[in-house]
Amino acid sequence: MKLYLDEDLSPQIAERLRKRGIDVVSAFEVGNAQLSDREQLAYAAQVGRSLVTRNVRHFVILAREAVRREQPYAGIILCPSSIRGFEIRTIVEGLTRLAKRFPEGLDEYDVLYLKPSGT
């Protein structure tokens, strides 16, 4: 699984995931921190990475629009509000579980919610 963290997530998450052997980049690392949500999703699709975001509401809408327009993307992983942005360890553990579960990546148009361990 290849991941792309949008600007809503700390680049520390990418650093910790890489230490676990996960292929990940953040919007900050590739100079995309100022892109719109639509541009973030387009970038992730272009480079074949599942987009990870805390911006649930906007990306659910963008996912629906992409399906309607037949514009595939490489999956979206949503961090729900129950996981706060400063809970880096929780996010890293959740993404690690998903990377192990989907080593080849998500399918086009997949949208998953990240869940804390034990749920």
Rosetta constraint file for C-alpha pairs under 8 A:
AtomPair CA 1 CA 22 HARMONIC 7.42 0.50
AtomPair CA 1 CA 23 HARMONIC 6.87 0.50
AtomPair CA 1 CA 49 HARMONIC 7.61 0.50
AtomPair CA 1 CA 50 HARMONIC 7.65 0.50
AtomPair CA 1 CA 99 HARMONIC 5.44 0.50
AtomPair CA 1 CA 102 HARMONIC 6.26 0.50
AtomPair CA 1 CA 103 HARMONIC 4.82 0.50
AtomPair CA 1 CA 104 HARMONIC 5.23 0.50
AtomPair CA 1 CA 105 HARMONIC 4.02 0.50
AtomPair CA 1 CA 106 HARMONIC 7.30 0.50
AtomPair CA 2 CA 22 HARMONIC 7.32 0.50
AtomPair CA 2 CA 23 HARMONIC 5.05 0.50
AtomPair CA 2 CA 24 HARMONIC 5.79 0.50
AtomPair CA 2 CA 48 HARMONIC 7.27 0.50
AtomPair CA 2 CA 49 HARMONIC 4.85 0.50
AtomPair CA 2 CA 50 HARMONIC 6.19 0.50
AtomPair CA 2 CA 105 HARMONIC 6.50 0.50
AtomPair CA 3 CA 23 HARMONIC 6.33 0.50
AtomPair CA 3 CA 24 HARMONIC 4.57 0.50
AtomPair CA 3 CA 25 HARMONIC 6.51 0.50
AtomPair CA 3 CA 49 HARMONIC 4.93 0.50
AtomPair CA 3 CA 50 HARMONIC 4.85 0.50
AtomPair CA 3 CA 51 HARMONIC 6.05 0.50
AtomPair CA 3 CA 52 HARMONIC 6.91 0.50
AtomPair CA 4 CA 24 HARMONIC 5.77 0.50
AtomPair CA 4 CA 25 HARMONIC 5.16 0.50
AtomPair CA 4 CA 26 HARMONIC 5.54 0.50
AtomPair CA 4 CA 27 HARMONIC 7.07 0.50
AtomPair CA 4 CA 44 HARMONIC 6.32 0.50
AtomPair CA 4 CA 49 HARMONIC 5.65 0.50
AtomPair CA 4 CA 50 HARMONIC 5.88 0.50
AtomPair CA 4 CA 51 HARMONIC 4.82 0.50
AtomPair CA 4 CA 52 HARMONIC 6.01 0.50
AtomPair CA 5 CA 9 HARMONIC 6.18 0.50
AtomPair CA 5 CA 11 HARMONIC 7.84 0.50
AtomPair CA 5 CA 14 HARMONIC 7.42 0.50
AtomPair CA 5 CA 24 HARMONIC 7.52 0.50
AtomPair CA 5 CA 25 HARMONIC 6.34 0.50
AtomPair CA 5 CA 26 HARMONIC 4.48 0.50
AtomPair CA 5 CA 27 HARMONIC 5.96 0.50
AtomPair CA 5 CA 51 HARMONIC 5.91 0.50
AtomPair CA 5 CA 52 HARMONIC 4.81 0.50
AtomPair CA 5 CA 53 HARMONIC 6.34 0.50
AtomPair CA 6 CA 26 HARMONIC 6.10 0.50
AtomPair CA 6 CA 27 HARMONIC 5.03 0.50
AtomPair CA 6 CA 28 HARMONIC 7.91 0.50
AtomPair CA 6 CA 33 HARMONIC 7.27 0.50
AtomPair CA 6 CA 40 HARMONIC 6.79 0.50
AtomPair CA 6 CA 51 HARMONIC 6.87 0.50
AtomPair CA 6 CA 52 HARMONIC 6.22 0.50
AtomPair CA 6 CA 53 HARMONIC 5.67 0.50
AtomPair CA 7 CA 26 HARMONIC 7.22 0.50
AtomPair CA 7 CA 27 HARMONIC 5.45 0.50
AtomPair CA 7 CA 28 HARMONIC 6.50 0.50
AtomPair CA 7 CA 32 HARMONIC 7.75 0.50
AtomPair CA 7 CA 33 HARMONIC 5.21 0.50
AtomPair CA 7 CA 34 HARMONIC 7.92 0.50
AtomPair CA 7 CA 53 HARMONIC 7.84 0.50
AtomPair CA 8 CA 53 HARMONIC 6.13 0.50
AtomPair CA 8 CA 54 HARMONIC 5.99 0.50
AtomPair CA 8 CA 55 HARMONIC 7.15 0.50
AtomPair CA 8 CA 85 HARMONIC 7.91 0.50
AtomPair CA 9 CA 13 HARMONIC 7.28 0.50
AtomPair CA 9 CA 26 HARMONIC 7.96 0.50
AtomPair CA 9 CA 53 HARMONIC 6.63 0.50
AtomPair CA 9 CA 54 HARMONIC 7.04 0.50
AtomPair CA 9 CA 85 HARMONIC 6.68 0.50
AtomPair CA 10 CA 14 HARMONIC 7.60 0.50
AtomPair CA 10 CA 85 HARMONIC 7.70 0.50
AtomPair CA 10 CA 88 HARMONIC 7.84 0.50
AtomPair CA 11 CA 15 HARMONIC 6.51 0.50
AtomPair CA 11 CA 26 HARMONIC 5.82 0.50
AtomPair CA 11 CA 28 HARMONIC 6.82 0.50
AtomPair CA 11 CA 29 HARMONIC 7.56 0.50
AtomPair CA 12 CA 16 HARMONIC 6.21 0.50
AtomPair CA 12 CA 88 HARMONIC 7.67 0.50
AtomPair CA 13 CA 17 HARMONIC 6.12 0.50
AtomPair CA 13 CA 88 HARMONIC 6.17 0.50
AtomPair CA 13 CA 91 HARMONIC 7.46 0.50
AtomPair CA 13 CA 92 HARMONIC 6.08 0.50
AtomPair CA 14 CA 18 HARMONIC 6.13 0.50
AtomPair CA 14 CA 24 HARMONIC 5.81 0.50
AtomPair CA 14 CA 25 HARMONIC 5.98 0.50
AtomPair CA 14 CA 26 HARMONIC 6.27 0.50
AtomPair CA 15 CA 19 HARMONIC 6.50 0.50
AtomPair CA 16 CA 20 HARMONIC 6.71 0.50
AtomPair CA 16 CA 92 HARMONIC 7.02 0.50
AtomPair CA 17 CA 21 HARMONIC 6.58 0.50
AtomPair CA 17 CA 22 HARMONIC 5.40 0.50
AtomPair CA 17 CA 23 HARMONIC 7.68 0.50
AtomPair CA 17 CA 24 HARMONIC 7.02 0.50
AtomPair CA 17 CA 92 HARMONIC 6.28 0.50
AtomPair CA 17 CA 96 HARMONIC 7.14 0.50
AtomPair CA 18 CA 22 HARMONIC 4.90 0.50
AtomPair CA 18 CA 23 HARMONIC 6.24 0.50
AtomPair CA 18 CA 24 HARMONIC 6.53 0.50
AtomPair CA 20 CA 96 HARMONIC 7.83 0.50
AtomPair CA 22 CA 96 HARMONIC 7.54 0.50
AtomPair CA 22 CA 99 HARMONIC 7.24 0.50
AtomPair CA 25 CA 29 HARMONIC 6.53 0.50
AtomPair CA 25 CA 30 HARMONIC 7.36 0.50
AtomPair CA 26 CA 30 HARMONIC 6.64 0.50
AtomPair CA 27 CA 31 HARMONIC 6.04 0.50
AtomPair CA 27 CA 32 HARMONIC 4.67 0.50
AtomPair CA 27 CA 33 HARMONIC 5.15 0.50
AtomPair CA 28 CA 32 HARMONIC 5.93 0.50
AtomPair CA 28 CA 33 HARMONIC 5.19 0.50
AtomPair CA 32 CA 40 HARMONIC 7.46 0.50
AtomPair CA 35 CA 39 HARMONIC 5.68 0.50
AtomPair CA 35 CA 40 HARMONIC 6.02 0.50
AtomPair CA 36 CA 40 HARMONIC 6.12 0.50
AtomPair CA 37 CA 41 HARMONIC 6.31 0.50
AtomPair CA 37 CA 58 HARMONIC 7.44 0.50
AtomPair CA 37 CA 59 HARMONIC 7.38 0.50
AtomPair CA 38 CA 42 HARMONIC 6.23 0.50
AtomPair CA 38 CA 62 HARMONIC 6.90 0.50
AtomPair CA 39 CA 43 HARMONIC 6.03 0.50
AtomPair CA 40 CA 44 HARMONIC 6.26 0.50
AtomPair CA 40 CA 51 HARMONIC 7.95 0.50
AtomPair CA 41 CA 45 HARMONIC 6.15 0.50
AtomPair CA 41 CA 51 HARMONIC 6.66 0.50
AtomPair CA 41 CA 73 HARMONIC 7.24 0.50
AtomPair CA 42 CA 46 HARMONIC 6.07 0.50
AtomPair CA 42 CA 73 HARMONIC 7.36 0.50
AtomPair CA 43 CA 47 HARMONIC 6.33 0.50
AtomPair CA 44 CA 48 HARMONIC 5.95 0.50
AtomPair CA 44 CA 49 HARMONIC 5.00 0.50
AtomPair CA 44 CA 50 HARMONIC 6.36 0.50
AtomPair CA 44 CA 51 HARMONIC 5.92 0.50
AtomPair CA 44 CA 73 HARMONIC 7.23 0.50
AtomPair CA 44 CA 74 HARMONIC 7.07 0.50
AtomPair CA 45 CA 49 HARMONIC 6.17 0.50
AtomPair CA 45 CA 50 HARMONIC 7.45 0.50
AtomPair CA 45 CA 72 HARMONIC 7.18 0.50
AtomPair CA 45 CA 73 HARMONIC 4.43 0.50
AtomPair CA 45 CA 74 HARMONIC 5.36 0.50
AtomPair CA 46 CA 73 HARMONIC 7.86 0.50
AtomPair CA 48 CA 73 HARMONIC 7.55 0.50
AtomPair CA 48 CA 74 HARMONIC 5.62 0.50
AtomPair CA 49 CA 74 HARMONIC 5.59 0.50
AtomPair CA 49 CA 75 HARMONIC 7.52 0.50
AtomPair CA 50 CA 73 HARMONIC 7.66 0.50
AtomPair CA 50 CA 74 HARMONIC 4.87 0.50
AtomPair CA 50 CA 75 HARMONIC 4.62 0.50
AtomPair CA 50 CA 76 HARMONIC 5.41 0.50
AtomPair CA 50 CA 77 HARMONIC 6.95 0.50
AtomPair CA 50 CA 105 HARMONIC 7.36 0.50
AtomPair CA 50 CA 106 HARMONIC 6.98 0.50
AtomPair CA 51 CA 74 HARMONIC 7.45 0.50
AtomPair CA 51 CA 75 HARMONIC 6.40 0.50
AtomPair CA 51 CA 76 HARMONIC 4.79 0.50
AtomPair CA 51 CA 77 HARMONIC 6.08 0.50
AtomPair CA 52 CA 76 HARMONIC 5.93 0.50
AtomPair CA 52 CA 77 HARMONIC 4.67 0.50
AtomPair CA 52 CA 78 HARMONIC 5.95 0.50
AtomPair CA 52 CA 79 HARMONIC 7.37 0.50
AtomPair CA 53 CA 76 HARMONIC 7.79 0.50
AtomPair CA 53 CA 77 HARMONIC 6.51 0.50
AtomPair CA 53 CA 78 HARMONIC 5.33 0.50
AtomPair CA 53 CA 79 HARMONIC 5.99 0.50
AtomPair CA 54 CA 78 HARMONIC 5.87 0.50
AtomPair CA 54 CA 79 HARMONIC 4.70 0.50
AtomPair CA 54 CA 80 HARMONIC 6.32 0.50
AtomPair CA 54 CA 81 HARMONIC 7.24 0.50
AtomPair CA 54 CA 85 HARMONIC 7.66 0.50
AtomPair CA 55 CA 59 HARMONIC 6.34 0.50
AtomPair CA 55 CA 78 HARMONIC 7.27 0.50
AtomPair CA 55 CA 79 HARMONIC 7.64 0.50
AtomPair CA 56 CA 60 HARMONIC 6.06 0.50
AtomPair CA 56 CA 78 HARMONIC 5.75 0.50
AtomPair CA 56 CA 79 HARMONIC 7.00 0.50
AtomPair CA 56 CA 80 HARMONIC 6.59 0.50
AtomPair CA 57 CA 61 HARMONIC 6.63 0.50
AtomPair CA 58 CA 62 HARMONIC 6.25 0.50
AtomPair CA 59 CA 63 HARMONIC 5.90 0.50
AtomPair CA 59 CA 76 HARMONIC 7.88 0.50
AtomPair CA 60 CA 64 HARMONIC 6.38 0.50
AtomPair CA 61 CA 65 HARMONIC 6.28 0.50
AtomPair CA 62 CA 66 HARMONIC 6.07 0.50
AtomPair CA 63 CA 67 HARMONIC 6.35 0.50
AtomPair CA 63 CA 76 HARMONIC 8.00 0.50
AtomPair CA 63 CA 109 HARMONIC 6.94 0.50
AtomPair CA 63 CA 111 HARMONIC 7.69 0.50
AtomPair CA 64 CA 68 HARMONIC 6.26 0.50
AtomPair CA 65 CA 69 HARMONIC 6.08 0.50
AtomPair CA 66 CA 70 HARMONIC 5.76 0.50
AtomPair CA 66 CA 71 HARMONIC 4.85 0.50
AtomPair CA 66 CA 72 HARMONIC 6.43 0.50
AtomPair CA 66 CA 73 HARMONIC 7.80 0.50
AtomPair CA 66 CA 109 HARMONIC 7.82 0.50
AtomPair CA 67 CA 71 HARMONIC 6.25 0.50
AtomPair CA 67 CA 72 HARMONIC 6.96 0.50
AtomPair CA 67 CA 109 HARMONIC 6.81 0.50
AtomPair CA 72 CA 108 HARMONIC 5.53 0.50
AtomPair CA 72 CA 109 HARMONIC 5.98 0.50
AtomPair CA 73 CA 108 HARMONIC 5.36 0.50
AtomPair CA 73 CA 109 HARMONIC 5.86 0.50
AtomPair CA 74 CA 105 HARMONIC 7.63 0.50
AtomPair CA 74 CA 106 HARMONIC 6.23 0.50
AtomPair CA 74 CA 107 HARMONIC 6.26 0.50
AtomPair CA 74 CA 108 HARMONIC 5.06 0.50
AtomPair CA 74 CA 109 HARMONIC 6.75 0.50
AtomPair CA 74 CA 110 HARMONIC 7.46 0.50
AtomPair CA 75 CA 105 HARMONIC 8.00 0.50
AtomPair CA 75 CA 106 HARMONIC 5.38 0.50
AtomPair CA 75 CA 107 HARMONIC 6.19 0.50
AtomPair CA 75 CA 108 HARMONIC 5.74 0.50
AtomPair CA 75 CA 109 HARMONIC 5.50 0.50
AtomPair CA 75 CA 110 HARMONIC 4.63 0.50
AtomPair CA 75 CA 111 HARMONIC 5.75 0.50
AtomPair CA 75 CA 112 HARMONIC 7.88 0.50
AtomPair CA 76 CA 109 HARMONIC 7.68 0.50
AtomPair CA 76 CA 110 HARMONIC 6.29 0.50
AtomPair CA 76 CA 111 HARMONIC 4.75 0.50
AtomPair CA 76 CA 112 HARMONIC 6.32 0.50
AtomPair CA 77 CA 111 HARMONIC 5.87 0.50
AtomPair CA 77 CA 112 HARMONIC 4.85 0.50
AtomPair CA 77 CA 113 HARMONIC 5.68 0.50
AtomPair CA 77 CA 114 HARMONIC 6.42 0.50
AtomPair CA 78 CA 111 HARMONIC 7.34 0.50
AtomPair CA 78 CA 112 HARMONIC 6.09 0.50
AtomPair CA 78 CA 113 HARMONIC 4.71 0.50
AtomPair CA 78 CA 114 HARMONIC 5.85 0.50
AtomPair CA 79 CA 83 HARMONIC 6.48 0.50
AtomPair CA 79 CA 91 HARMONIC 7.78 0.50
AtomPair CA 79 CA 113 HARMONIC 6.05 0.50
AtomPair CA 79 CA 114 HARMONIC 5.17 0.50
AtomPair CA 79 CA 115 HARMONIC 7.65 0.50
AtomPair CA 80 CA 113 HARMONIC 6.79 0.50
AtomPair CA 80 CA 114 HARMONIC 6.93 0.50
AtomPair CA 80 CA 115 HARMONIC 7.99 0.50
AtomPair CA 83 CA 87 HARMONIC 6.62 0.50
AtomPair CA 83 CA 90 HARMONIC 7.50 0.50
AtomPair CA 83 CA 91 HARMONIC 7.52 0.50
AtomPair CA 83 CA 116 HARMONIC 7.43 0.50
AtomPair CA 87 CA 91 HARMONIC 6.43 0.50
AtomPair CA 88 CA 92 HARMONIC 6.05 0.50
AtomPair CA 89 CA 93 HARMONIC 6.06 0.50
AtomPair CA 90 CA 94 HARMONIC 6.13 0.50
AtomPair CA 90 CA 116 HARMONIC 6.13 0.50
AtomPair CA 90 CA 117 HARMONIC 7.59 0.50
AtomPair CA 91 CA 95 HARMONIC 6.10 0.50
AtomPair CA 91 CA 114 HARMONIC 7.74 0.50
AtomPair CA 91 CA 116 HARMONIC 7.49 0.50
AtomPair CA 92 CA 96 HARMONIC 6.01 0.50
AtomPair CA 93 CA 97 HARMONIC 6.28 0.50
AtomPair CA 93 CA 116 HARMONIC 7.82 0.50
AtomPair CA 93 CA 117 HARMONIC 7.47 0.50
AtomPair CA 94 CA 98 HARMONIC 6.42 0.50
AtomPair CA 94 CA 114 HARMONIC 6.11 0.50
AtomPair CA 94 CA 115 HARMONIC 6.23 0.50
AtomPair CA 94 CA 116 HARMONIC 5.98 0.50
AtomPair CA 94 CA 117 HARMONIC 6.68 0.50
AtomPair CA 95 CA 99 HARMONIC 6.07 0.50
AtomPair CA 95 CA 114 HARMONIC 7.21 0.50
AtomPair CA 96 CA 100 HARMONIC 6.29 0.50
AtomPair CA 97 CA 101 HARMONIC 6.16 0.50
AtomPair CA 98 CA 102 HARMONIC 5.94 0.50
AtomPair CA 99 CA 103 HARMONIC 5.41 0.50
AtomPair CA 99 CA 105 HARMONIC 7.46 0.50
AtomPair CA 102 CA 106 HARMONIC 6.42 0.50
AtomPair CA 106 CA 110 HARMONIC 6.24 0.50
AtomPair CA 115 CA 119 HARMONIC 6.45 0.50
